């Protein structure tokens, strides 16, 4: 029983005992809020999944400890038998009712863990000297195939994690940019997350995309490539959320999208408020013989992100305007500004360039604070206040050079937060009065 239903049952019982309502009326009230027929037991799914991962690691370690004592055919039988047995058991459990299919998910995840271990164990049996990141590739492809075959979120999460390990192993271990790694995660795993509307899987996909895209962009353009790619991906996610249909946009799926988008955008904008990173990051020159990957991260991702905002403008021009917050238009403006400065070879006024980024961060913080107060929502009010406070503290060290300026800055910040508290309280009370609520 959910927490809300427990509260309702206890309250209606108390009302009936106080003779405010009859027992029949209490039963009728409870019947209006019936428990959903099927709810996902997340506790069972979480702990069985973790148990499967830990169990798989334990089996792998035990096999490694006794590996030399096992004959070759015994090793092969153990590897293939364990993988087939785990997946066969999982298939059987998924056919049953109740909580057993969730246990089947965990057993199937154990089978995928054993399949990954088997790749390296078979290579050891036959002394195969192979490029080791390929093991992650084969493992990830197997997990991805199982994810689609079983329509399984845990398998898809495993596929995203393993494919991310493959891409990073190529970049950091062998200085080999495999751009298809993040395409595989986006199309292979992201498509399943989109179809199932799984916020958990979508958050894993976005985290994997950030890691893979930023690592590959850094290979082609050092810290400049990381910045422009992170900014472009974040701005694209914010536009993508606005382009979603209303149901998906307001769901947990859409909230995860805008969370990653705003988090990436604010980090990028905040870093550019400092002159030292701005001086090094905004001076991005392509290598002497750039490949298609360099052009992709230099221009492809930013142009793709701007295309999403262009789509929003076209919709507005056609009279199908989507709800876009005013401060969100700072996102494409920031990309234009960053690209423009990076194209000016003789640009030296990076301290001046940081002022624009300070205004961007300040504008977003002010918009969140005002909107939170007007709508009576505490979360945007707090977030805007925190962003403003972090910005003022940062400028304490590099902009305000004497105690008088620093003291004035803190006085202004304190006055703003003080006034914000009263403004929020005033509008909150007005909203409660208009709704007939209790203060």
C-alpha positions, -999 to +999 in steps of 0.1 A: +000+000+000+013+034-009+020+061+017-009+082+004-034+053+007-022+045+042-028+082+052-063+081+036-072+048+054-060+061+088-078+095+083-111+081+072-111+056+101-105+085+125-133+106+109-156+076+112-147+072+149-153+109+155-187+104+137-179+130+111-188+105+085-204+070+086-184+038+081-202+033+047-191+068+036-155+061+047-155+029+026-169+049-004-141+075+000-114+048+001-130+031-030-125+063-050-087+060-046-081+024-054-046+010-054-033+005-090-035-030-101+001-035-109+031-015-095+067-021-102+084-034-071+115-013-075+130-026-042+129-062-055+142-051-089+171-030-075+184-055-050+181-085-072+199-066-100+227-056-077+228-091-063+231-105-098+261-082-106+278-090-073+272-127-078+286-125-113+318-108-100+321-134-073+318-163-099+344-146-121+369-142-092+364-179-081+369-191-117+401-169-120+414-184-088+410-220-099+414-215-136+447-233-140+435-264-123+405-268-148+412-288-180+405-270-213+373-287-222+361-283-186+367-246-189+347-244-221+319-264-207+318-243-176+317-210-196+290-220-221+271-240-196+269-211-171+258-186-198+232-209-213+219-221-179+215-185-166+196-173-197+175-205-198+165-200-161+157-164-168+135-173-197+116-197-175+111-172-147+099-146-171+070-169-181+057-170-146+034-146-127+039-121-099+073-111-089+091-139-106+097-121-140+117-095-121+139-122-107+142-135-142+155-100-152+182-103-126+192-139-136+194-127-173+217-099-162+238-125-144+240-144-177+252-113-195+279-108-168+290-144-174+289-139-211+313-109-208+336-129-185+335-158-210+348-136-238+382-131-220+383-166-206+378-182-240+406-159-253+428-171-225+420-208-232+431-205-268+459-179-262+442-154-284+462-121-284+435-097-295+430-059-292+414-060-257+388-032-262+371-055-288+361-076-258+340-048-245+325-043-280+314-079-283+301-079-247+282-047-253+267-059-285+256-091-268+239-071-240+223-048-265+209-078-284+195-092-252+180-058-243+160-057-275+151-094-275+139-092-239+126-056-240+148-052-208+159-020-192+186-037-170+201-053-201+201-020-219+218-003-189+245-030-190+249-024-228+253+013-223+279+010-196+299-017-214+299+002-248+310+033-229+339+013-215+347+002-251+348+038-264+369+051-236+393+022-237+400+030-274+405+068-268+425+067-236+443+034-240+451+034-277+445+071-288+420+058-313+388+077-317+359+054-324+331+078-330+307+050-338+307+042-300+284+070-291+263+066-322+257+030-311+247+041-276+224+068-290+207+047-316+208+013-301+202+020-264+186+055-267+159+042-291+149+015-265+147+042-238+126+064-260+102+036-268+098+024-232+098+060-219+122+048-192+136+078-173+162+056-156+175+041-188+174+075-205+195+090-177+221+063-182+221+069-220+226+107-216+255+101-190+271+077-215+267+101-243+284+129-224+313+107-215+318+093-250+312+126-269+334+146-246+363+121-246+362+119-284+359+156-288+389+161-265+409+137-287+403+161-317+403+195-300+417+192-264+397+212-239+382+234-266+366+204-282+353+192-248+337+226-242+320+231-275+307+195-276+294+197-240+277+231-248+262+218-280+249+186-265+234+205-235+217+231-257+204+204-280+188+186-250+170+217-238+156+223-273+148+186-276+127+187-245+107+216-259+101+197-292+087+167-274+050+161-273+033+174-241+029+140-225+065+130-228+078+166-221+061+167-187+069+132-178+100+120-159+116+113-193+114+150-202+125+161-168+157+139-171+164+155-205+161+191-193+181+182-161+211+170-181+207+199-206+206+226-179+234+210-158+257+209-188+248+244-200+253+260-167+286+243-161+299+254-195+287+290-190+300+292-155+335+280-165+336+308-192+331+334-165+368+329-156+394+345-178+419+317-177+397+289-191+381+313-215+415+323-229+425+287-236+391+271-245+379+298-270+412+296-290+403+264-309+422+258-341+417+226-361+447+203-365+467+207-397+451+176-413+417+174-397+396+143-403+358+142-405+357+137-367+374+171-361+348+188-383+320+169-366+329+182-331+339+216-343+308+224-364+285+194-367+273+193-331+269+231-326+251+234-359+228+204-350+220+221-317+212+254-334+190+235-359+168+224-330+163+260-319+157+270-355+129+244-356+113+261-326+115+295-344+098+280-375+071+266-353+066+300-337+065+317-371+038+292-383+017+300-353+024+267-335+045+283-308+058+259-281+063+269-245+098+282-243+111+301-212+127+335-221+160+326-205+163+295-226+169+316-257+203+324-241+213+288-251+216+293-288+229+329-283+257+314-262+267+290-290+268+318-315+289+340-292+314+312-284+318+302-321+321+339-331+350+345-306+367+313-316+367+324-353+384+358-346+422+351-348+433+383-332+408+384-304+427+392-272+400+407-249+391+375-231+384+394-199+357+413-219+344+380-232+338+367-198+315+396-190+290+382-214+290+348-198+286+364-164+255+381-178+242+347-191+246+330-157+231+360-140+202+361-164+193+325-159+196+328-121+173+359-120+147+342-143+146+311-121+142+333-090+114+354-104+095+325-119+098+305-087+084+333-067+056+341-091+045+305-094+050+297-057+074+269-066+103+265-042+127+245-063+134+271-091+136+298-064+163+279-045+182+269-076+183+305-089+194+317-055+222+291-053+234+300-088+235+337-079+254+330-047+280+309-065+285+335-091+290+363-065+314+341-045+334+334-077+337+371-085+348+377-049+382+362-058+388+376-093+367+407-098+362+426-066+398+436-057+393+455-024+373+449+007+349+477+000+338+462-033+336+427-018+315+440+011+292+459-013+287+427-034+277+407-003+254+434+009+237+434-025+234+396-025+220+396+010+195+423+002+184+404-029+179+371-011+162+389+018+137+406-006+132+374-025+121+356+007+095+382+014+084+383-022+080+345-023+061+345+009+037+373-003+029+356-036+026+322-019+000+336+005-019+353-023-020+320-042-033+302-011-060+328-005-072+326-041-074+288-038-091+290-004-062+273+012-048+276+047-017+297+053 
